[in-house]
Amino acid sequence: MILIVDDKPVNLFSLKRILELNDFAVDTASSGEEALRKILKNTYALVILDVQMPGMDGFEVAEAITGYSKTKDLSIIFLSAVNTDKRFIQKGYASGGVDYVTKPVDPDILLLKVKTFYKLFEQTQELTRMQESLREEIEFRKRAEEKKDEFMTIASHELKTPLTSMKAYLQLLARSVDDANVDTRRVYLQRTLTQLDKLHGLVADLLDISKLENGKLQLNKHIFDFDKLVTSTIDMIHQTTPAVLITRKGKADVEVYGDDVRIEQVLMNYLSNAIKYSPDKKDILVNTFVSDKGELVVEVHDKGIGIPLEKQELVFQKFYRAEDSSNRFQGLGIGLYICSEIIRLHGGSYGVKSTPGEGSVFYFSVPVLSEIHTTHSNNIVNRLNALNEDNL
């Protein structure tokens, strides 16, 4: 938009008309004070400013405009019918003007100047946007590089921990080969296997995130019974951590079309996190139900340390580890990110609700097969089985 400043209405009208006929948006002010109020409130590409005005003259207005940081680069064209002397023109440029036009104004010349400075304003705006975009891209790449370096440090530490433990237990086991105490050897062997499981989990997470980064994480989808998946996952948790009490609530007696191994991975991760971040209360609740939208919802409730509200939306981000818990609990900070991507690939949703000091509820949902779809699928399977029997 262009602002025309002149104390004479006839001048405002004629200049406004010329510019509007050439598709410029125009605003007007009849005094220097009014012009300053509008300039502080609105954004203008150009100001056409009359020199001779009562109160604040054009030079004073220009000096005020260039004195504000917001408008210091605003282009100003002076118009003058009296002060055509060289020293006044120099004063105009010194006040912040980019051009000085004498009256009577040649409309064609004025339009040429306006178009030139308006184009310059547009180019400057575009350059500013490009610079801001480039700055944001650089900052994003710096933060990404920092996160990558931090992740590599954490990964090295996390991988080293089980390897060091395994080495120590194997050395103890080797020394106890001639020992008649079988129970001692069994303890060392069990501890070694536990550390091996941790190492396997860490390596699996690293492989999964590599596949996700390259778009190569494939899902092996088929129809499966979700309730059996929940039951078997809880059984596995009981076998590895028998001291944990996991209570079932609700029903999951539905069929789902998806990758049962990957969804089991999500549930296992939720349960493992619930146990990890509940060091004092090993009481977990798994709640399942079908929502009004026809989605199977799984909730894992714990009574652990909880998550502050401002950090709840961050926990599913890649490499995120809460500063206040990273020193207390092991992990790479990628498990929940992998879970979120698995659920996303299934067309589901995920999230967390938590209160610090009281616990958390991690949940996810996946679409459920409709009865019609299930029947149709079963019919197809039955026909294929019949054809196979006929061929035999």
C-alpha positions as CSV (number, residue, x, y, z in Angstrom):
1,M,0.0,0.0,0.0
2,I,1.1,3.6,-0.8
3,L,0.6,6.5,1.7
4,I,0.0,10.0,0.2
5,V,0.5,12.8,2.7
6,D,-0.7,16.3,1.7
7,D,-2.7,19.0,3.5
8,K,-4.6,20.0,0.4
9,P,-7.6,17.7,-0.4
10,V,-7.4,18.4,-4.2
11,N,-3.8,17.1,-4.3
12,L,-4.7,14.0,-2.3
13,F,-7.7,13.3,-4.6
14,S,-5.7,13.7,-7.9
15,L,-2.7,11.7,-6.8
16,K,-4.9,9.0,-5.3
17,R,-6.9,8.7,-8.5
18,I,-3.8,8.4,-10.7
19,L,-2.4,5.6,-8.6
20,E,-5.6,3.7,-8.2
21,L,-6.1,3.7,-11.9
22,N,-2.8,1.9,-12.1
23,D,-3.9,-0.8,-9.6
24,F,-2.1,0.5,-6.6
25,A,-3.7,0.3,-3.1
26,V,-3.7,3.9,-1.6
27,D,-4.1,5.4,1.8
28,T,-4.1,9.2,2.6
29,A,-3.2,11.5,5.4
30,S,-3.8,15.3,5.5
31,S,-1.1,16.2,8.1
32,G,2.2,15.0,9.3
33,E,0.8,13.9,12.7
34,E,-1.9,11.8,11.0
35,A,0.8,10.3,8.7
36,L,2.9,9.2,11.6
37,R,0.0,7.6,13.4
38,K,-0.9,5.6,10.3
39,I,2.7,4.6,9.6
40,L,3.1,3.2,13.1
41,K,-0.1,1.2,12.7
42,N,0.1,0.0,9.1
43,T,2.8,-1.3,6.7
44,Y,3.4,0.8,3.6
45,A,5.6,0.2,0.5
46,L,6.1,3.8,-0.2
47,V,5.2,7.3,1.1
48,I,4.6,10.3,-1.2
49,L,5.2,13.2,1.1
50,D,4.4,16.9,0.6
51,V,7.1,19.3,1.9
52,Q,4.9,22.3,2.7
53,M,2.4,21.5,5.4
54,P,1.3,23.3,8.5
55,G,2.5,21.9,11.8
56,M,5.1,19.3,10.9
57,D,6.5,19.8,7.5
58,G,7.6,17.0,5.2
59,F,11.2,17.1,6.3
60,E,10.2,16.7,10.0
61,V,7.9,13.8,9.1
62,A,10.6,12.1,7.2
63,E,13.1,12.4,10.0
64,A,10.6,11.0,12.4
65,I,9.9,8.0,10.1
66,T,13.5,7.1,9.6
67,G,14.0,7.4,13.4
68,Y,11.8,4.4,14.1
69,S,13.4,1.0,13.7
70,K,10.2,-0.4,12.2
71,T,10.1,2.2,9.4
72,K,13.7,3.3,8.9
73,D,13.9,1.6,5.5
74,L,10.6,3.0,4.2
75,S,11.0,4.8,0.8
76,I,9.9,8.4,0.8
77,I,9.3,10.6,-2.3
78,F,9.1,14.3,-1.6
79,L,6.7,16.6,-3.5
80,S,7.4,20.3,-3.5
81,A,6.1,23.3,-5.5
82,V,8.1,26.0,-3.7
83,N,11.3,24.6,-2.2
84,T,13.0,23.7,-5.5
85,D,16.4,25.2,-4.5
86,K,19.3,22.8,-4.5
87,R,19.8,23.1,-0.7
88,F,16.2,22.0,-0.1
89,I,16.6,19.0,-2.4
90,Q,19.7,18.1,-0.4
91,K,17.8,18.5,2.8
92,G,15.1,16.1,1.5
93,Y,17.7,13.4,0.8
94,A,19.4,14.1,4.2
95,S,16.0,13.6,5.9
96,G,15.6,10.1,4.5
97,G,14.0,10.7,1.1
98,V,14.8,8.5,-1.9
99,D,13.6,11.1,-4.5
100,Y,12.5,14.7,-4.8
101,V,9.8,15.6,-7.3
102,T,8.8,19.2,-8.0
103,K,5.2,20.4,-8.8
104,P,3.4,20.5,-11.1
105,V,3.8,16.7,-11.2
106,D,4.2,14.9,-14.5
107,P,1.9,11.8,-14.0
108,D,3.9,9.6,-16.2
109,I,7.2,10.5,-14.5
110,L,5.6,10.0,-11.1
111,L,4.1,6.6,-12.1
112,L,7.5,5.5,-13.3
113,K,9.2,6.4,-10.0
114,V,6.4,4.8,-8.0
115,K,6.6,1.6,-9.9
116,T,10.3,1.5,-9.5
117,F,10.3,2.0,-5.8
118,Y,7.3,-0.3,-5.3
119,K,9.1,-3.1,-7.2
120,L,12.1,-2.4,-5.0
121,F,9.9,-2.8,-1.9
122,E,8.6,-6.1,-3.2
123,Q,12.0,-7.4,-4.0
124,T,13.3,-6.3,-0.5
125,Q,10.3,-8.1,1.1
126,E,11.0,-11.3,-0.9
127,L,14.7,-11.1,0.0
128,T,13.8,-10.7,3.7
129,R,11.6,-13.7,3.5
130,M,14.3,-15.7,1.8
131,Q,16.9,-14.7,4.4
132,E,14.5,-15.6,7.2
133,S,13.8,-19.0,5.6
134,L,17.5,-19.6,5.1
135,R,18.2,-18.6,8.8
136,E,15.5,-21.0,10.0
137,E,16.9,-23.8,7.7
138,I,20.4,-23.2,9.1
139,E,19.1,-23.2,12.7
140,F,17.2,-26.4,12.0
141,R,20.3,-28.1,10.5
142,K,22.4,-26.8,13.5
143,R,19.9,-28.2,16.0
144,A,19.6,-31.4,14.0
145,E,23.4,-31.8,14.0
146,E,23.5,-31.2,17.8
147,K,20.8,-33.7,18.4
148,K,22.6,-36.2,16.1
149,D,25.9,-35.7,18.1
150,E,24.0,-36.0,21.4
151,F,22.3,-39.2,20.1
152,M,25.6,-40.8,19.1
153,T,27.0,-40.1,22.5
154,I,24.0,-41.6,24.2
155,A,23.9,-44.6,21.9
156,S,27.5,-45.3,22.5
157,H,27.0,-45.1,26.2
158,E,23.8,-47.2,26.1
159,L,25.4,-49.9,23.9
160,K,28.6,-50.0,26.1
161,T,26.7,-50.6,29.3
162,P,25.2,-54.0,28.5
163,L,28.4,-55.1,26.7
164,T,30.5,-54.2,29.8
165,S,28.1,-56.1,32.0
166,M,28.1,-59.1,29.7
167,K,31.8,-59.2,29.7
168,A,32.0,-59.1,33.5
169,Y,29.4,-61.8,33.9
170,L,31.1,-64.1,31.4
171,Q,34.4,-63.7,33.1
172,L,32.8,-64.6,36.4
173,L,31.1,-67.5,34.7
174,A,34.4,-68.7,33.2
175,R,36.0,-68.6,36.7
176,S,33.2,-70.6,38.2
177,V,33.4,-73.5,35.6
178,D,35.2,-75.7,38.1
179,D,32.9,-74.5,40.9
180,A,30.5,-77.2,42.1
181,N,27.9,-74.5,42.8
182,V,25.5,-74.8,39.9
183,D,23.3,-72.0,41.2
184,T,26.1,-69.5,41.0
185,R,26.8,-70.3,37.4
186,R,23.0,-70.1,36.6
187,V,22.8,-66.6,38.1
188,Y,25.7,-65.4,36.1
189,L,24.3,-66.9,32.9
190,Q,20.8,-65.4,33.5
191,R,22.3,-62.0,34.1
192,T,24.3,-62.3,30.9
193,L,21.2,-63.2,29.0
194,T,19.3,-60.2,30.5
195,Q,22.1,-57.9,29.3
196,L,22.0,-59.6,25.9
197,D,18.3,-58.9,25.7
198,K,18.9,-55.2,26.4
199,L,21.6,-55.1,23.7
200,H,19.3,-56.8,21.2
201,G,16.6,-54.2,22.0
202,L,18.9,-51.3,21.5
203,V,20.2,-52.6,18.2
204,A,16.7,-53.4,17.0
205,D,15.7,-49.8,17.8
206,L,18.7,-48.4,15.8
207,L,17.8,-50.6,12.9
208,D,14.1,-49.5,13.0
209,I,14.9,-45.8,13.1
210,S,17.3,-46.3,10.2
211,K,14.5,-47.9,8.2
212,L,12.1,-45.1,9.1
213,E,14.6,-42.5,8.0
214,N,15.0,-44.2,4.6
215,G,11.3,-45.0,4.2
216,K,12.0,-48.7,4.2
217,L,10.1,-49.8,7.3
218,Q,7.7,-52.4,5.8
219,L,4.6,-53.7,7.4
220,N,3.5,-57.3,7.0
221,K,-0.3,-56.8,7.3
222,H,-2.9,-59.5,7.9
223,I,-6.0,-60.1,9.9
224,F,-5.3,-61.1,13.5
225,D,-7.1,-61.4,16.9
226,F,-6.1,-58.4,19.0
227,D,-7.1,-59.9,22.3
228,K,-4.6,-62.8,21.8
229,L,-1.9,-60.2,21.1
230,V,-2.6,-58.3,24.3
231,T,-2.6,-61.5,26.4
232,S,0.7,-62.9,24.9
233,T,2.4,-59.5,25.4
234,I,1.4,-59.3,29.0
235,D,2.6,-62.9,29.5
236,M,6.0,-62.0,28.1
237,I,6.3,-59.1,30.5
238,H,5.3,-61.4,33.4
239,Q,8.1,-63.9,32.4
240,T,10.8,-61.2,32.4
241,T,9.5,-59.1,35.4
242,P,7.3,-61.4,37.5
243,A,7.2,-58.8,40.3
244,V,5.1,-56.5,38.1
245,L,1.3,-56.6,38.6
246,I,-0.5,-56.0,35.3
247,T,-4.3,-55.7,35.4
248,R,-6.6,-56.1,32.4
249,K,-9.7,-54.0,31.9
250,G,-12.2,-53.9,29.0
251,K,-12.2,-56.2,26.0
252,A,-10.2,-56.4,22.9
253,D,-12.1,-59.3,21.3
254,V,-11.9,-57.8,17.8
255,E,-10.0,-58.4,14.6
256,V,-7.5,-55.9,13.2
257,Y,-5.9,-55.7,9.8
258,G,-2.3,-54.8,10.4
259,D,1.2,-56.0,11.4
260,D,0.7,-57.9,14.7
261,V,4.5,-58.0,15.3
262,R,4.9,-54.2,15.0
263,I,1.8,-53.5,17.1
264,E,3.0,-55.9,19.7
265,Q,6.3,-53.9,19.6
266,V,4.3,-50.8,20.4
267,L,2.4,-52.4,23.3
268,M,5.6,-53.9,24.7
269,N,7.3,-50.5,24.6
270,Y,4.4,-48.9,26.4
271,L,4.5,-51.5,29.1
272,S,8.3,-51.5,29.4
273,N,8.2,-47.7,29.8
274,A,5.4,-47.9,32.4
275,I,7.6,-50.3,34.4
276,K,10.8,-48.3,33.9
277,Y,9.3,-44.9,34.9
278,S,7.4,-46.4,37.9
279,P,10.4,-47.4,40.1
280,D,8.3,-47.5,43.3
281,K,4.9,-48.7,42.2
282,K,4.9,-51.7,39.8
283,D,1.2,-51.6,39.3
284,I,0.1,-51.3,35.6
285,L,-3.4,-51.2,34.1
286,V,-4.1,-52.2,30.5
287,N,-7.5,-50.9,29.3
288,T,-8.9,-51.7,25.9
289,F,-12.2,-50.6,24.3
290,V,-13.7,-49.8,20.9
291,S,-14.5,-46.1,20.5
292,D,-17.5,-44.5,18.9
293,K,-15.4,-44.0,15.8
294,G,-15.0,-47.8,15.4
295,E,-11.3,-47.7,16.5
296,L,-9.7,-50.1,19.0
297,V,-8.2,-48.0,21.8
298,V,-5.4,-49.3,24.1
299,E,-4.4,-47.5,27.2
300,V,-1.5,-48.3,29.5
301,H,-1.9,-46.7,32.9
302,D,1.0,-46.4,35.4
303,K,1.6,-44.8,38.8
304,G,5.0,-43.5,38.0
305,I,6.9,-40.2,38.0
306,G,4.6,-38.6,35.4
307,I,5.3,-36.0,32.7
308,P,4.8,-32.2,32.9
309,L,2.2,-30.8,30.6
310,E,4.7,-28.7,28.6
311,K,6.7,-31.8,27.8
312,Q,3.9,-34.2,27.0
313,E,3.8,-33.3,23.3
314,L,7.6,-33.8,23.0
315,V,7.9,-37.4,24.3
316,F,7.0,-38.9,20.8
317,Q,9.7,-36.8,19.1
318,K,12.8,-38.4,17.7
319,F,15.8,-38.4,20.2
320,Y,13.8,-36.7,22.9
321,R,14.8,-37.4,26.5
322,A,13.6,-35.4,29.4
323,E,16.5,-33.7,31.2
324,D,15.2,-34.5,34.6
325,S,14.9,-38.2,34.0
326,S,17.7,-38.9,31.4
327,N,20.3,-39.4,34.2
328,R,18.0,-41.8,36.2
329,F,16.7,-44.0,33.4
330,Q,18.5,-45.6,30.4
331,G,17.3,-45.4,26.9
332,L,18.1,-43.9,23.4
333,G,15.0,-41.6,23.3
334,I,13.7,-43.2,20.1
335,G,11.4,-45.9,21.3
336,L,8.2,-43.8,21.5
337,Y,9.1,-42.2,18.2
338,I,9.2,-45.6,16.5
339,C,5.9,-46.5,18.2
340,S,4.3,-43.3,16.8
341,E,5.5,-44.1,13.3
342,I,4.2,-47.7,13.5
343,I,0.8,-46.4,14.6
344,R,0.8,-43.7,12.0
345,L,1.5,-46.3,9.3
346,H,-1.6,-48.2,10.5
347,G,-3.8,-45.1,10.2
348,G,-4.2,-44.8,13.9
349,S,-3.5,-42.2,16.6
350,Y,-1.4,-42.0,19.8
351,G,-0.8,-39.7,22.7
352,V,-0.2,-39.4,26.5
353,K,-2.1,-37.9,29.4
354,S,-0.1,-37.4,32.6
355,T,0.2,-35.7,36.0
356,P,3.6,-35.3,37.6
357,G,4.0,-37.4,40.6
358,E,0.8,-39.4,39.9
359,G,1.5,-41.3,36.8
360,S,0.8,-41.4,33.0
361,V,-1.6,-42.9,30.5
362,F,-0.1,-43.8,27.2
363,Y,-2.6,-44.7,24.5
364,F,-2.9,-45.6,20.9
365,S,-5.7,-46.6,18.5
366,V,-6.0,-48.6,15.4
367,P,-8.9,-49.2,13.0
368,V,-11.1,-52.3,13.6
369,L,-12.4,-54.5,10.8
370,S,-16.1,-54.0,10.3
371,E,-18.4,-57.0,10.5
372,I,-19.1,-56.8,6.8
373,H,-15.4,-56.5,5.9
374,T,-14.6,-59.4,8.2
375,T,-17.3,-61.6,6.7
376,H,-16.1,-60.7,3.2
377,S,-12.5,-61.5,4.1
378,N,-13.6,-64.8,5.6
379,N,-15.5,-65.7,2.5
380,I,-12.5,-65.0,0.4
381,V,-10.3,-67.1,2.6
382,N,-12.9,-70.0,2.6
383,R,-13.1,-69.9,-1.2
384,L,-9.3,-70.0,-1.5
385,N,-9.2,-73.0,1.0
386,A,-11.9,-74.8,-1.1
387,L,-9.9,-74.2,-4.3
388,N,-6.7,-75.6,-2.7
389,E,-8.6,-78.7,-1.5
390,D,-10.0,-79.3,-5.0
391,N,-6.6,-79.0,-6.5
392,L,-5.3,-81.5,-4.1
